[in-house]
Amino acid sequence: MAKERATLRLQDVAEEAGVSIATASRSLSGATGVSDSVAAHVRAVAARLGYVANVHARSLAAGTSRSVGLVVHEIGDPYFAEIASGVLRLGAEEGLTVQICHTGRDPRREVEQIRELVAQRVGAIIIAGSGFVDPAQQWDAKTALQAYQAAGGRVAVIGRHHLGADAVLPENTKGGRAVADHLIGLGHRRIAVITGSLGLTTVADRMVGVREAHEAAGLAFDHLPVLEAPFTRDGGKQATARLLEEGHDVTAVLALNDDMAIGALSVLRSRGIAVPEQISVSGFDDVAVAGDLAPSLTTVRLPMADMGEQALGLALLDRGSRPRRRTAGHELVIRDSTGVPGA
C-alpha cells in the first residue's frame, strides 16, 4: 500500500528511486554531483509519490542552516576518527560544515558541548560513542536535546543512549559473543578481559556477549579477571601491566576496543611475552592500523565510517513520531594475534 502523503520521507523517495539518501537530497535540492538523468528520475519519483520536503531537512541540504555538530568522546581515538570521516564525507556531499567537539567521556562536558552547539544554531547534532548505563548521567543532555528538537533541530546518536533520538546501533553484544566464541573455540579457558568503564553502555553490551559465549560453552564467567582502565591505548597498557603484576594465569587477553588491545600488545612485547604463542590478544572495532600491527590484530570489525554516514543521513530525514533505529553489522576478523593455547 502506498504511504500517505503526510508520512512520506526522503528515505522513501530514495528507496523508490533506487538511490542513496544523499543522491535523493542532492537531486531534489538542485545540488551538483548528480547527473541530469538521475536527478530527473528522482524528481519524477518524488512527484509521483507526492513528496514535499520537510522544511528543516531542506534547510540543511539547501543552505539555510549549513552547519552540523559532531560530539565525540576522544578525537584522538581511531574509532571516532573513522566515524568522523563518514560524517564529513556525507557532509561534504551535502555542502554542510561539520564542527567536531571532544568530551573526554565526561557527561558534564558533553552537556556543555551540546549547549554550545545549540547556541551556535547548528542544524543538527550527532552524538557519537557510548551512552552511560545510568540514565541519570545523561539527563541534562537529554533535556537540552529535547528542547533543541522541539525548536526544529535534529539529533542522531551512534551507540546505545538514553537520549530519545534516532540511533545507529553497532552490534556490540553479537560482536562480543563472536570474539569470545573464537577464543573459546581455540581452546582458551583462562581469558582476561581488559575494558573501559563498565558504566558505558558499549562496554556493558560487549560484556553481555562475552558472558553469553562462556555460558554457551558451559564455562564460568564470573571468575574471569576483568580489569577496568581508561578506554584508551594507555588504559590498555595499565590494565595489562596490572594483569601481569597480579599474577593472573591467563592464556588470552580480550580487549573491548582496539586501542586497549594495542596497549596490551605493547606491554606484552616489552615483557618478552610472545603473542600468540604465550598469550593471545584480541580487540574490537578494527581500526585502520589493526591489520598492520605485528602481529596483526584479531578483532571485531564495525563499519565505523558507514555508521557516521548513517547517523548524518538520519539527521537529514524528517523527524519521525518515534525514534528510529538503524543496526550496523559486525564481522569477526581473524589475524595473527590469536592462536591455540601454548602454540
N, C-alpha and C positions, 0 to 999 in steps of 0.2 A: 504494500500500500504506500502511495506517495506521502511524503511528510507534509503537514500543514505549513502554509507559508510562514506563519509566525515562528515556527520552530526550526526553520531551515538554518543551517550553519555553513560557514565557509568550508568546513571539513566535508559536508555533504556534497557541495559543488565539486570539490577536488576529487572525491571518490567517484562521483558520477562521470566526471570528465576523464578519469584515469590519470590524474597528475598529482603532484605533491601540493600540500597546502601552500608552500612558498610560491610555487608556479601559479596556482589559482589566484593568490593575492596579487601577484605582480600583473597578471593578465587583466584582472578587474580594475586595478588602480592605474593602468597605463604605464607602469614602470618598465624600464629597459630590461633586457636579459631574457626575453621570451620572444620566440618567432611570431610573426604576424598570424600564421595559420593556427598555431597553438592558442594564442590569445583570442582569436576569433572563435575557436571551438569552445573555449572555457566560457566566453561571454554568451555564446548561444545556449550552452547548458544552463548557465545561471538564469537566463531569461526564460527558458522553458520551465525551470523549476520554480520560478518566481522569487528568486533570492534577492534580498535587499541587504546590503552590508550594514552590520552594526556600526553605529557612529564611532564608538571607541576603537574597534578593530580597524575601521577605515582610517581613523586619525593616526594610528600607529603606522599603518602602511603608507599613507599618503603624505605625512609630514607635519601635521598639526602638533603632534607630540612624538618627537623623533628619538627619545631617549629611553633606555631600559636600564634598570638597576639589577646587577647580579651580586648576590651576597654569598660569599664562600667562607668556609671555616679557616682554611690555610692556603693562601695564594701560592706558597712555595711547594705544596704537595702536588705531585704529578696527577693525582686523581682529579683534583679541582682544576688544574691547568687544562686537562683534556676536556672536562665538562665545559670550561670557558671557551675552548676552541669551537665547540659545537654551537654555543650561543652566538659567538662572534661571527661564525660562518653564515648562519641564517640571518643574523642582524645585518651583515653586510649586503646580503641579497635583498633585504627589505629596506635598505637605506637608513638603518637605525644606528644610533650611537649607543654603545654598551658601556656602562660605568660599573667597575668591579670594586666591591668592598670586602674587607677582611675582618672576621670577628674573633679569630683565635679560639673558637669554640666556647666563647663566653656569652651566655644568654643575655646579659646586660648590654654588652657591646653590640649584640645582634639587634636589640631594640633600638639602640642609638643609631645604628646604620640605617635601619628601616625608616626611622623618623626623619633622618637627614635626606634620604631619597624622596620621601613624600614631600618634604619642604622644597626640594628642587623640582617638583612637579614632573617626575618621570612618568611615562605612560604605563609601565608595567614593572613589576618587581618579581625576580626569580630567586628563591631561596634554595641554594644547593648544599647538599650534605645532610648529615644525620639530624633528626629531631632528638628530643630528650624523652626518656621513658616517663618521667614525671611531668604530666601536663602543666603543672603549676609553673614549671620553669619557662614555659612558652606562653603563659597567659598574657603578659604585657605585649608580646609580639603579636599574638592573635588579636588582641583588642585594637592595636594600631592598624593591622592589616584589614580588619573588618571595616573600620572607619574609612580607610583608603578605598576599599572596594565599593562601599556604599556611595562614595563620591565619584565613582566611574573608573577607578584604577583597576588593573588586572594583576592577579597574582598566580604564580605556579611554583610548585616546590619539587625538589628531587629528593626522594627518600621518604621515610615514614615520619610524619609530623602530626601535631595536634593543632593545626592552623586553619582547618576548614577551607582548604584551597585545592584547586586542580593539582594532581600529583603524577609524577613519573616515578614508579616504584621498581628499584632493582630487585632481582630475585636473590635477596640476601640469604634467606633461610635455605632455599634449594641449593645455592652455591656452597653454603657451609656444609650441608649434607654431602654434596658431591666431593669436596676436597677431603672431608673426613672419611668418607667411604673409600676413597683412593688410598689413603694411608693405611686404613684398616685392612683393605684388600691386599696390600703389600706385605702384611704380617705384623704391622706395628700394633703393640698393645700398651705401650708406655709413651703416651703423647702428651706434650705440654702445649698449652695454648697461651700465646702472648697477645695482649689486646689493649686497645684504648679503654676508656672509661666504660664500665658496664651500665652506666646511666644513659648511654647513647642508644637510640633505637637501632641503628645499624649494627652495633656490637651485639645487642640483645638478640636481634633476629638471626645473625650469623651463628651465635652460640646455640640457638634453638636447633639449627641444622646439625651442628656438631653433636649435640646431645642425641638427636634422632638417629644419627649414624651409629653411635655407640649402643644405644638401646636396641636397634635393629640387629646388631651383631651379638647381642647378649653380653655386652661389656659394661662394667661400672663406669658411670660418667662423673659422679660426684667427687671421686678421689683424684680426678685429673688435676695436675698443677695448672692453675690459671693465674697468670701474672699480669696485673694492670700497670700501665705506664702511659705517658703521652702517646697519642696515636700518630707518631712520627718516627723518622729514622733513629733519632736519638733515643726515643722511647723504646724502640726495638733493641737497641744496644743495652739500655738499662735493664730491661726485663730479662734478656738473655744472660747478662752478667750475673744477675741475681739467681737465675735458674742454676747456673753452674756453681756459684758460691754456696748455695743452699744444698747442693749435693743431690738434686733430683736425678734419679736414674731413668732417663728417657732415651728413646731411640728416634724421636721425631719432634720437631717444633712446628706447630701450626700457628702462623701469624695471621691475624684477622685483617691486615692490609699489607700491601707490598712494601710500603715504606718501612714498616716494622720488620718485615722479612729481610729486607736489605740490611737493616741494622743488625739483625741476628747473624746473617752470613758474615758480616764484618767482624763481629766478636768471635765467632767460631774459627774463622781464619786466623785471627790474631792469637788464639789459644792453641793453634795447631790441631784443631779437630776437623777431620776430613768430612766433607759433605759430598755425597750422601753416605759414604762408606761407614761413618760412625754415627752421624745424626742426619736424618733427612730434614729438609726445610721446605715449607710451602707458604704461599702468600694468598692474596685476594685482591682483585681488581684488574691485573695485567696492565700495568702502566707501561709506557713505551720502552723503557730500559730493561724490562724484566727478561726479555729474550736475549739480551746482550751481556748479561752478567756471567761470571764464571764461578760456579756452574750456573747455567741458565735456570730461571726460577719456575718451578711448577706453581700454578696459580689458577684462580678462577677469573675468567675474562668477563668483564662487564662492558657494554658498548657505551663508554663514557661520553665521547663526543656526540653520539647519537642521542644520548639522554639529555644533553644540553640543548640540542636542536629541538627535540620533542617538547621540552619544557617551554621554550620560547614559542613553539608552534601552538601549544595550549593557550599561552597568553595572548595570541593573536586571534583566538576564536571568540565568538560571542560568549558571554558568561552564561553558564548553564543554571538550571534550577537547583542542582546539587553538584558537589564537587565531582569532577571526572577523574578517572584513574587510567593510566597507561602503564603496562608492565614492560620492563626492559629485561630481556633474557640473559642467560649466563652460559658459559662454556668452560668446562674443565680443560686446562691446557697443561699437559704433562711434559715436563722438560727434565733436565739433568739433576735437579736438586733433590729429587726423591728416588729412593730405591728400597730394596728389601733390607730389613734389619741385618746389620753385620756384614753387608756385602763388601 
